[in-house]
Amino acid sequence: MGAVDIQIAMTVFHVGVALASIFPRLPNDVPFPRSMGGDLSRPFRKILMMLTLLNAIRLFVFDDLRFGDSRTGALSKKEHFMYWLYLISSATEAFFRSFLCLLTPYLLQCQLQNRINIGRPGRDLMMWVYAVLFFNIMGCLIVQMTEDPRYWALKKLGDAISFLPVYKTLKLYNTIMTQGGRYPGRGNMTSQSLMIVEYLTVIATLLSALAYFFISSDEMDFASTLGAFRIIGAFANMTRVLCHAMLLNSLDEANYLHSFARQGTENNDTENEETNNHQHAQHPTSQSEPLSIALLK
């Protein structure tokens, strides 16, 4: 499978992830595309839509620019400039993909701040955002200056380190929000699935970084294995985004159902109170009447 074929498959998968993440609607949501929908997940949906458009643009604009073509040293000035834009767009897409996954712990912290003292939500996440951005910029600059694709492994390391804050916040969220049952702190089933995907993704991403670092291997069998690792890493990261979207969508649904149930309870209490007041109005017991007269009524 050629590089262009892989990119097409990746774009199709990217669009599928976006549709599965954005199309689900709460009962009160305006239909797509008039609204992104969601509540807690709305900023996640907006960034994912932008990321999908960027990925499609990269497919149609930079479809003939790949590492294999860039290392020949025979590129014209225009081709070098286009290749530079290709690297920037690729690094930008990778950064926002990791940023999406760092947005999830921020949104979870926003929910937790009403239950525990965690300070300002997202304050401890900014260090990780800057670290991911640093690795993406360094990978892009070094590859451009050296024309050596092995240093693209730096970008993959940037993707991998975003696992740590997600794992920490998800663990805290599960501990606080699921305290009952025989095994407290497990979290709901969606968060457990996300935790498994996080483990699998960080392993796949590290293998992808290793594959980029040894991209110049002359052994055919080893080169094929490394190529598979690079492909797996790309698809694993988008699977991770899909699982983050599913968790946020499930939290939106749970919040809506809880709010709906609470509103129904308040309406029932109001109706009961009005009924009691109406019955009291029909059979008043005046405090000014003697007790014997009130009992005779």
N, C-alpha and C positions, 0 to 999 in steps of 0.2 A: 504494500500500500504506500503510495507516494505521499509527500508532505502536504500537497494541496488536497488530496483525498481525506487525509486526517483532519485538516483544518475544516473542510466541509462537514465531516461527521461531527466535529466538535461544535460547530456553529448550530447544526440541527439539534444536537443534544442541549446546547445552551438555550435555544428557543423553547425547547420542551420544558426545561427547568423553569424558565420564566413564566410560561403559561400555567404550569402546575402550581406556581407560587402566587401568581397575581390574580388569576381568574376566580378562585374561591371567594364567595361573597357572604358577608353577614346578612341577616334578614333586612336590615335597614340600609345596606350599602347601595349606592347608585351603580347601575350596571357599567361594566367596562365598555369602551374606553373613556367614558365621561368622568370616571373617578378611579383612583388607584385602589380604593376600598381599604378595608382593614381599620384597625384602631392602633394598637400597639405596633403592628407590623407595617404601618403606612410608610415610614421613612425607609424601611428595608425594601419595600416594593418599588419605591421611586428610584433608589440607587440601582436595584437589579434591572429595571427597565433601561436605564442609561447604559449599564454595563452590556446588556444584550445588543443595543444599537451599536456600541463601540466594537463589539466582536464581529457584527455583520459588516461594518465598514472596513475592518481589517481584512476580512475575507475577500471583498471585492476590490480593494485598493492595492493590497500588498500580497496578492495571491502568488506572485512569481518571485518573491524575495524570501529566501531561506538561507540557513547557515551554509549549506553546501555551495550555494552560488556566491556567497559573500567572501569566501576564503581564497578565491582564485586570484584576487588582486587585480582583476581586469575590469572592474566596474568603472563606469564613467562618473563624472561629477554628479550628474543628475541621479544616477543609480545609487551613488553613495549617500546623497541627500535623502532619497526615498528610503534607503535602508536604515538611515538614522531615524527617520520618522517611524519606520516599522518597529525599531527597538523601543522607542519612546511609547508608542501606542501599546505594545506588548507589556512593557513594564507598568504602564498606567492601568491596564486591565487587571494585571496580577495584583497591584496594590489595592484597587477597589474591591476585588474579590475577597482579599483578606480583610479589608475594612468592613465589608458586609458581615463577615463572621465575628468581627470585634464589636459590631453594632449590637449583636444579640446580647452579650453580657452587659452592655450599657443599659439596654431596655429592661433586662432582668433586674439590674440594680435600681432602676427607677421604681420598680414594683416593690423591691425589698426595703426601700428607705422608709416606708410607712410601718414596717415591722421591727427593724433593727437599726441601730446607728451605724451607718456605713459612710457617713460624710457626704460629700457631693458626688453624685453618680458619675462615673466615667473618669474621675480624677486619676485613679490608678491605672487606667487603660491607655492614657495618652503616651506613656513611655513606650508601650508596645506598638502603637500606631507609628510613632517616630522611628522605631527600630525596623519595622516592616518597610517603611518608606526609604530608610537609609540603605537597606540591602537591595531594594529594587533599583535605586539610583546608582549605587556602586556597580551592580551587575551590568546595567545598561552602559555606563561610561567605560568600564574596563573592556567590555566586549567590543565597543566601538573603537577604542584606542588601539587595542591589540589585534582586533579581527580574529579573536580566538573564542569560539563559542563555549569553551569549557567553563569560563567564568560566569556563564548564565546560571551556574549552580548557586551563585549568591542569591539570585532572585528566588530560587526554590527554598533556600534556607529562610528567607524572609517569610515565605508562605508557612513554613513548618513552625516557626516560633510563635505564630499566632495561636497555636494549640494551647499554650500554657495559660493565658488569661481566660480563655473560654472554659477550659477544664476547671480552673479554680472557682470561677463564678458559678458555673453550672453545679458544681459540688455544693457550694454554699446555698444556692437556691433550692436544691433538692432537700438539703438538711432542714431548712427553715419551713418550706412549704408542705412537706409531707412528713409529719411527726407521728402520725398514728400507724396502726397496723403492727404486725409481728416484726417487720423489718423497717423501722422508721428511717427516713433519710434516703430512701431509694429514688424518690422522684416518680413522676408519672411515666407511663410507658414510652411516650414520645421523647422525653428527655433521656431515658435510658438508651433508646435507639440512637439518639444523637451522640451520646457519649461513646458508644461503640464505633460509630462512623468517624468520630474525632480521632480515636486511636488508629483506625485503619488508614485514615487520610494522612496522618503525620508519618506513618510508616511508608506509605506510597510516595509521599513528597520527598522524604529523605532518600529513598531509592531513586527517584527521579533526579535529585541533585547529584547523586553518585553517578548516574548514567550520563548526565551532561559533562561531568568532570572527566570521564573516560570516553568521551565521544569520539576520539581519534583512534580508538582501538582497531588494530588491523585483523584481529581474529573474527572471522565471519560469524561463528556461533555466538561469541561473546557480544559482538556488535548488535546482533539481532535481539539478544536478551536486553541489552541496554536500551535499544530503541523501544522495546515493549514497556520498559520501566518508565520511559519519558511519556509515552501515551497514557499509561495507567495513572500517572501523577496528574495529568491534565484532567482526565475524566473524574478522578477521585475528588478533586477540588470542587468541581461543579456539583457532584453528588453531595458533598458537604454543605454547599449553599442551599440545595434543595431541602436537606434535613433541618437546617436552621429556619428556613421559611415555614416548614411544616410545624415546627415547635411554636413559632410566633403566631401562626394561624390558629393552632389549637388553644393557645392562651387567649387570643381574641375571642374565640368561641366560648371558652369557659367563663370569661369575664362578662360576655353578653348574656349567657344563660343565668349567671348569678345575679346580674342586674335585673333581668326580666323576672326572675323568681322573687327577688326582694321587692320589686315594684308591685307584683301581684299580691304579696303578703301585706304591703302597706295599703293597697286598695281594699283588701278584705277587712283589715282593721278599721279603715274609715267607714266602710259600709256597715260593719257591726256597731260602730259607735253611733252612726246616724240612726240605725234601727233602734238602739237602746234609748236614744234621745226622743225618738218618735213615740215609743211606748210610754216613756215617762211623761210626755206631754199629754197623752190620752188619759193617763191615770196619775195625775199629780198628787204628791203628798206634801202639803204645805207645812212648813215648820211652825206657822202661826196657829195651826189647828191643834186641838187637844189630841193626845195619843189615842184615846178611846174612840174618837170620831174617825181617825185615820184607819184604825183597825176595822171598824164597821164597814168601811168602803171596800 
